[in-house]
Amino acid sequence: MSTNDVAIRVEGACKTYKRIGRSHAHMAVDGVSLKVERGTIHGLLGPNGAGKTTTLKMLIGLVRPTAGTFEMLGEDSTSPKGRRSLGFLPEQPYFPQHLTALQALRFYGRLGGVLKDEIDGRSNEVLAKVGLRGEECTELSKFSRGMLQRLGIAQAIIGRPEIVVLDEPASGLDPVGQRDVRSLMLELRERGTTVLLSSHQLSEVEAVCDRVTILNFGKVAAEGHIDELLNVSGQTSFKVRGLPEFPRAVSELASDVAVSGSVWVFSVEDSAVRAVVDAIDDAGGTVMSVTPKRESLEDYFARLITLAGLEVAS
């Protein structure tokens, strides 16, 4: 990855906090490094207290780092100049309650550099995009938690930033709202916008992210392309229908066998793929798909965090 391809660069990020009555400081973030390629969606994951939000806040200048380098588009992101192309959704967005949704977006849009003669049209466009059409004149004191979250996303994107950092964007949203957030992130990527996403919604991350970085105990526990992390080496998954019963020739080779209605799902060693295809064909079944076996992000995450916990305990 060349320098011009990197939208966000964090090198050796550290943050320590002094503890009252303690002789040693608490290391919240310990040597975290990550690179986010331009025009991609990068997930930042980890259990509570892993250092995700602290890392994001150091990146955008809200928390003073103990050590580390933080850049956006080649500029120092801890300085105002380095954040000119940034849109940010904090974990818990707050807004002046006496404003209407349109007034709030006008305010944040002007702060984000939207021209005065474009602000009304752009505000209405973004409110519609996040599902708040018809609520333009509603005071924010009357907004629900989910509506305020949608407004938070709107203020993050109103200035058409080149980089968007989202800290728990699906928080407080119902399933429809979560789907809308996923669609919006994919639309941003299609437009060439870089998205750095911190989320506990692992299904959301798996659905949209190109790469992920997993933090645990303030350190990087894993990093890579989502497929590289989740694909199970040497295993192939089958989805088959039209079998009156599971062929013996297949059952001797298959693992993780499950059936739903007339559809069978199972895994085999890569070396057995041809034999299984032939056996399904001989039994009168139809192979619906043959794909590399993939672990769910939830299972991968749980296994990684559990192993790290056992190592610390030992």
C-alpha positions, -999 to 999 in steps of 0.1 A, spaced: 0 0 0 16 33 -11 15 65 9 -11 80 -15 -34 50 -10 -36 55 28 -64 77 42 -58 71 79 -25 62 95 -19 55 132 15 44 144 24 34 179 -6 50 196 -4 50 234 -25 65 261 -19 62 298 -41 75 326 -29 82 362 -49 64 388 -57 82 421 -41 63 450 -22 40 426 16 40 421 13 30 384 -7 44 355 -33 25 335 -23 18 299 -56 22 280 -39 20 245 -6 2 241 13 6 208 -17 4 184 -9 9 147 -34 7 118 -37 18 82 -69 25 64 -69 24 27 -87 52 7 -122 43 -4 -126 13 20 -146 5 51 -124 -5 80 -138 -20 111 -123 -13 146 -135 -40 170 -129 -51 205 -146 -59 238 -156 -31 262 -125 -14 275 -102 -26 247 -92 10 237 -113 15 206 -130 48 215 -98 62 231 -79 54 199 -105 71 178 -105 102 201 -67 104 199 -70 102 161 -94 131 158 -78 153 185 -103 149 213 -79 131 236 -42 140 240 -20 109 232 8 98 254 27 88 222 21 80 186 16 94 151 -19 101 138 -26 112 102 -55 117 78 -47 121 41 -10 127 50 -18 155 75 -14 155 113 -50 147 124 -45 160 159 -44 195 144 -75 213 129 -58 214 95 -56 177 95 -93 173 102 -107 194 73 -119 163 54 -134 145 84 -170 137 94 -174 122 128 -202 105 147 -194 101 184 -206 72 205 -232 93 222 -241 124 201 -257 153 219 -274 183 203 -290 216 215 -325 204 223 -343 237 214 -332 234 177 -352 217 150 -336 190 129 -332 214 100 -317 242 122 -292 217 136 -280 205 102 -277 241 90 -254 248 119 -233 217 115 -232 221 77 -219 256 79 -192 244 104 -183 217 79 -178 242 51 -211 238 32 -218 271 12 -246 293 25 -266 291 -7 -264 253 -7 -271 246 30 -309 243 29 -309 220 0 -281 199 13 -297 196 48 -330 184 34 -313 159 12 -293 144 40 -322 143 64 -341 123 38 -312 100 33 -310 91 70 -348 85 73 -358 118 88 -379 132 60 -409 150 74 -391 158 107 -373 189 95 -393 212 117 -395 189 148 -376 201 178 -348 178 189 -363 176 224 -391 155 209 -367 132 191 -364 95 202 -330 79 208 -330 64 174 -340 97 157 -311 115 174 -287 87 162 -299 93 126 -294 130 130 -259 123 143 -251 103 112 -266 132 91 -243 158 107 -213 135 100 -219 133 63 -235 167 55 -201 183 45 -193 154 20 -161 146 39 -135 124 24 -132 104 56 -160 94 79 -154 80 114 -184 63 130 -184 52 166 -212 27 172 -235 41 144 -262 14 149 -266 22 186 -302 28 195 -315 19 160 -341 -7 152 -334 -34 126 -346 -11 98 -324 16 110 -294 -7 112 -301 -18 76 -302 18 65 -268 25 81 -253 -5 63 -267 8 30 -254 43 37 -218 30 45 -218 10 12 -230 41 -7 -202 62 9 -176 36 -2 -190 35 -37 -185 73 -38 -149 69 -28 -154 80 9 -132 62 35 -151 49 65 -136 39 98 -162 20 118 -162 11 155 -190 -12 163 -203 -40 186 -227 -51 158 -205 -79 144 -230 -88 117 -229 -52 105 -191 -52 104 -190 -86 85 -215 -73 60 -197 -41 50 -161 -40 61 -131 -47 37 -106 -50 66 -108 -51 103 -85 -44 133 -94 -61 166 -81 -46 198 -79 -64 232 -63 -51 264 -53 -20 245 -33 -39 219 -39 -51 183 -50 -87 186 -56 -93 149 -57 -73 116 -65 -82 81 -89 -86 52 -122 -99 64 -119 -130 41 -84 -138 52 -95 -138 88 -127 -158 84 -120 -183 56 -112 -217 71 -81 -231 53 -86 -265 36 -124 -266 40 -152 -261 15 -189 -255 22 -217 -271 2 -253 -261 -1 -274 -289 -17 -311 -295 -23 -333 -323 -38 -319 -352 -17 -344 -377 -4 -317 -387 22 -281 -379 28 -259 -402 7 -236 -425 27 -207 -416 4 -211 -379 14 -218 -385 51 -185 -403 55 -167 -371 43 -189 -343 57 -188 -323 89 -210 -296 104 -241 -311 86 -273 -292 89 -307 -295 71 -335 -270 67 -365 -282 48 -350 -297 16 -317 -279 18 -286 -295 32 -255 -276 43 -222 -292 52 -184 -289 49 -157 -312 35 -120 -312 30 -109 -295 -2 -95 -328 -15 -130 -344 -14 -149 -317 -34 -149 -336 -67 -160 -369 -50 -188 -351 -32 -201 -334 -63 -202 -367 -81 -220 -384 -52 -246 -357 -50 -252 -359 -88 -255 -398 -86 -281 -394 -58 -302 -370 -78 -295 -339 -58 -286 -304 -70 -256 -285 -58 -267 -249 -51 -233 -235 -40 -197 -246 -34 -177 -220 -15 -147 -217 8 -158 -225 44 -161 -193 63 -162 -188 101 -186 -161 113 -170 -130 126 -189 -135 159 -172 -169 163 -138 -157 153 -140 -127 176 -152 -148 206 -125 -174 200 -97 -147 197 -108 -128 228 -112 -160 249 -77 -172 239 -62 -138 248 -79 -139 282 -65 -174 289 -30 -162 280 -33 -132 303 -46 -154 332 -17 -178 328 
